Every structure is written in structure tokens, then in C-alpha cells.
Amino acid sequence: MTDSKNLTILFQGDSITDCGRSREAIPTWNGVGLGTGYAALVAARLLCERPSDGLNFYNRGVSGNRVVDLYARWKIDALNLKPDVISILVGVNDTWHEFGSSNGVEVPRYEQFYRMLMEWTMRELPEVGVIILEPFVMPFGAATDAWVPEIDQRRAVARKIADEFKTEFIPAQSIFDKAIESAPPQHWLNDGVHPLPAGHQLLADAWLEAFARLGK
């Protein structure tokens, strides 16, 4: 088990992770600057429960990013930070950009770059703990029914990568599918893609469970 002191946790992804986070380069030790989403909720809980552990957090989510964008900035925004835990949520823009501007990343190339990213990470940071969240969507607002089959394929890729590299995996789509049994999709997501506060809480709760399994 990794020494819990001075643990550095990195959140990576697109706008769902970004959520207005600070662009300052330094890590945050007090949870400030992590945006308004699940990353901030996770940090708040861990800082409350482990106030003397010297936890550090980076949020390097960038709105609009696809997996190729993550790969392009992975050295400076992930590897150079030498995190103990990396959280990755990417995939919806790889579909959205195709439907919106014909600039998406087809599923086979999504898998190729995701695997390249993970191979690079494990080579450079062999002791790092990784949490992979699957992409998710609800067909309303910005999202349409036509998105769903492709997002399902990306979900399968994310799970395949998690299994292959023995990372923790969060089935985000299943979490939201279950949530709409108690409240409509509009309670959890703003536009079929971006979580509202209750949706971010669902992600944070699942993330904390995955983090506990890492034993960090």
C-alpha cells in the first residue's frame, strides 16, 4: 500500500471534469480551484476525512477534449506531475465532435490512443493507481438517440482498457441509468452530457468507492 502521506491525485478529462477549474499550474492542497464538479466533491470528502495526510490535487480537465487531445498534452499535464493516482474520463467529445463538426475520433482510433496513453503511463509511472470512468450520455438536450450506439462502443473500450491494465473502473452509464429510476434524466444531467450537482455527486460517490479499492 502506498504511504498515505503527501498523496497526489490527478483528475483528467474533458468539460465534465474541467467544470471551471483554475488554470494555475500548482497543485491545490485545500481543494480550492478544482472547479464545481465531482473532482471538487471528491477532494472535499477526502480532505475532511484525512486532514493530516498532506493530500494534493490537480484538475487538468479541458473542456472539449477528445482522447487525442489528452494524448497530445499527457506529458505536461499528467506524467510530469508524477501523481500517485490518475482519474480519466474521456470519450463523449470523440462522438459529439463528429456529429457537430465532423471532427470526432472514430471508435477504433479512440481505443488505439487510449491504449497508447495507458502504455505510456504505466511505463513512466509503474506504481500509479488509475481510475477509469466510462463515457456516458442521456439522449436529450445536446445528445440524440444517434449518439447512443457509438457511446456504447466507447464504454466497451473503456472497460476493456481498464481490464487490460488492471485499473479501477467506474460504470458511469449504469450509474445514471439506475438514477433515472428515481428522477428524470434532467435531474441528473443538464443537456444529456454535463452533470448537474446531483449527477456530479453520483460520480463523486462512485469515485470514492473506487479510490478506496486502490488502497492509497
N, C-alpha and C positions, 0 to 999 in steps of 0.2 A: 504494500500500500504506500502511495506517495505521502511524504510528510505534508500534513495539512497546513503548515505554516507557509506564508508567502506564496500561496497558490495563485496562479494567473489563469483566468478564464477568458476566452475569446469567443465572441458571437460574430458569425459571418453569414452573409446572405444578401437579400435584396431589400425592398422597401418594408417588408413585413418585419424585418429585423432592424432596419435603419430607424424608422419612427422618429425622425427629427433629432438623432443623436448628435453630440458635439463632434466637430471636426478637429479638435485638439489631438495632438499626437500622443500625449502622455496617457498612461492608464489611470483609471479612477479607483481610488481606494475607499470611497464613500458612497458610490452608486450614483453620483451626480454626473450628468452628461451622457447617460446611456439611452436617452430617448424616452418615449412614453409607452413602449410595448413590453413584450414578455421578457426581454433582457433586463429591463429595469425592475420588473416584478421579481425575477429570479434573484437579482443582486440584493434587493431589499430583504427578501426572506433569508438569504444566506448571511448577510451582514447582521441581521437580527439574531440569528441562531448561533453564529460563530464570530462574535465581535472581536475576539483576541487572536484570530488566525491570520491576520495580515493578508486578507483576500484582495486581489487586484482584478479589475475587469476592463476589457476592451470591447467596444462595439464597433465593428468595421463593416456593418451592413451598408450597402449603397443602393439607393432606390433605382430601379430599372435594370439591375444587373442580371445577366444570364450566366450560365456556368462558364462560358468562355471569358466573360469579364472577370469572374472570380479568379480564374486561372491566370489571367494576364497580370493581376495585382497580388497574387498569392505570396510572392516572396516578401514584399514590403509590408503587406497587411496581415500576414499570418506567420510565416516561417521566421522572419526577423524578430518577431515579438516573443518568440520562444515560450508559447503558452503551455500550460500543463493540461488544459482541456480546450478543445475546439468544438464549437457547435456550428453546424452547417444546415442552412435551409435555402435551397435554390431550386428553380425549375419552372415556376409559373410564368416568368417572363420569357422563357425559352419557347413557350407556347403563345403567350399574349403578343409578343412582338411579331410573330408570324401572321397572326390574324389581323393585327393592327397596322403593320408596316412591311410585311414580307421580309422581316429580318430576324426570324426566330432561329432556334437551333434544333434541328431535327433529332428525333429520339436516339438513333444510333450514335450521333456525334455528341449528344448530351452524355450518353454512357461513356464514350471514349474519353471525353475531357474530365468527367467526374472520376474515372479510374486513374487517369494521369495525375490528377490533383491529389488523390489519396496515396498513390505510389510515391509521389514526391514528398508528401507529408511524412509518411512512415519511414522513408529513407532518412530524412533530415531530423525528425523528432520521433525516434522509435518508442519512447516511453509515453508519448502523449495519449490522453484519453479523448475519444471522439464521440460526439453525439450527432447523429444524422436524423433530421426531421424530413419526412416525406412532403413533397408539394401537395397542395390541396386546393380545391375550388368548389364553390356552390354556383350552379347555373342561374344567376340573376345579376342584375346590375351590369357591370362591365363584361361579365362572363356569360357565355352562351352554352347551350347543350353541346354544340360542336366541339367545345374545348374538352369535354369530359373524357372521351376515349383516349385522347393523347395524354392528358394528365394522369390517367390510369396507367399508361405505359411508363410514364416518368416515375410514378410511385413504385412500380415494379423494379425499375432500375435502381432507385434509391435503396430499396430493401435488399436487392442483390448486392450492391456495393457494401452495404452495412454487414451483410452476412460474409462476404468475401474477405473483408478487412477486420471482421470481428469487432465492430463498433456497436455502441448502443444505438437503438433505432426507436423513433417516435412515430407511430402510425397516425399522423395528424388528421388525415381524411376520415379515418374511422372515428376519431375523437369528435370531429364536427358532425359526422353522420349520426352519432349517438346523441349529441347535444340537441339536434333539431327534433328529437322525440319529445323534448320538454319545452322548447321555444322555437319559433320560426327562424329560418336562416338569417333574417335581418336583425335578429337579436345578437348574433354572434359575429357577423361579417358586415362590413359597410357596403361593399359593392360586388360581392361574390368572391373577392380575393383578400382584401385587407381586413384583419380582425378589428372589431370594436373592443372596448375594455373587457367585456366578458369573454370574448374569444381569446384575447391575449392571456387572460387568467387561465383558461383551459390549457394553452400552450405552456405557460409557466409551471403549472401543476405537473404536467406530464414531463417537462424538462427536469424538474427537481427529482422526480422518481427515477429518471434515467441517470441523473447525476449520482444519486445515492448508490445505484448499482455499480458505478465506476469505483467506488470506494476511495475517493480522493479526499 
